[in-house]
Amino acid sequence: MSTDRAEPAPLVLYAGPPEEWDAYAGLIPAACAEAGVPITLVRDAPPEAVDYIVYAPKSDLSDFAPYTNAKAVLSLWAGVEKIVGNESLTQPLTRMSDDGLRLGMIDWVSGHVLRHHLGMDAHILGQDGVWRNDTIPPLARDRRVGVLGLGALGAACAQALARHGFAVSGWSRRAKAVEGVRSAHGDAGLAMVLAQSEILVLLLPLTPDTRHIINAATLAELPKGAIIINPGRGPLIDDDALLAALDAGHIGHATLDVFATEPLPAEHPYWAHPRVTVTPHIASATRPETAAEVIAANILRGERGEPLLYPVDRAAGY
Ligand code: NAP
């Protein structure tokens, strides 16, 4: 009589957005089966029985200590600032990086850069019967765009803008080569990028080092009339300093997708400011179809004892 017993399928706890359970309940097990690692996905289980946790801040889970056998916590979000400092989290943590997030962010950033580059508002808003043909938009190659953060999203957006023809420079923590992009790092690198950014895109993660990186001093380093586009995180910007710079005319416009408080309170001055565009944290989103494949790839890696994709550096905070 054989004593071999099949290993039980890894038990995966879904602690993601409740409203997305229906989508993930089908997609994650299917992607895992396709990857060759059948799993059981549940919304509730004895903590010590859980092998992996699929996590997003929009869940009730905040104490990871009871999950003593969990091999990894797999974030559905790219930004991990809400979990990275959680002291009960001792398991390896990964963040989300998938085609859906990347492609969506390229579209959103490209659209808003082009809006400002072409001065589209002049002809979309306030049509009054007057034929104003005195301003021809410059070519993209004559427009200097800066991108702070050259990670999965920043590098992809910087490259897409460079391919479109913009003169793009970018900034990261460590030295980095991004094809077609003038890359810089460190304090001197930041000053160089700011000084030449007629349009500045923020795609940094929120960490103690990046909080209020856009403040009175750095705003002053931007060319007069510069445009700020922030799909990164709200607290990258000192809001009071930005409002002062907008009111002084030094900053021409701010297109903001993310805020220190979300939803942005109805009484916040950004809503009514004539040179601020508010979008409600929709620049991009984790798409269950593509995110499930990344979750499956990491569970497969975890089961094989291989390094996980997109690990979070807990000390760096992202
Ligand atoms: P990522 O791959 O981790 O890239 C982060 C980039 O920022 C890296 O280039 C990193 O430098 C750089 N960086 C970090 N700290 C820095 C510092 N102190 N100084 C200079 N550069 C620094 O992240 P991602 O996937 O591109 O995502 C970026 C952010 O986008 C997320 O953290 C999230 O906040 C935001 N996001 C927003 C939305 C939305 O819908 N609005 C959607 C998804 C994500 P190194 O290359 O040297 O590591």
Boltz pocket constraint, residues with backbone or C-beta under 6 A from the ligand:
constraints:
  - pocket:
      binder: B
      contacts: [[A, 78], [A, 79], [A, 80], [A, 96], [A, 97], [A, 101], [A, 148], [A, 149], [A, 150], [A, 151], [A, 152], [A, 153], [A, 154], [A, 155], [A, 171], [A, 172], [A, 173], [A, 174], [A, 175], [A, 176], [A, 203], [A, 204], [A, 205], [A, 206], [A, 207], [A, 209], [A, 210], [A, 230], [A, 231], [A, 232], [A, 233], [A, 257], [A, 258], [A, 281], [A, 282], [A, 283], [A, 284], [A, 285], [A, 316], [A, 318]]
      max_distance: 6.0
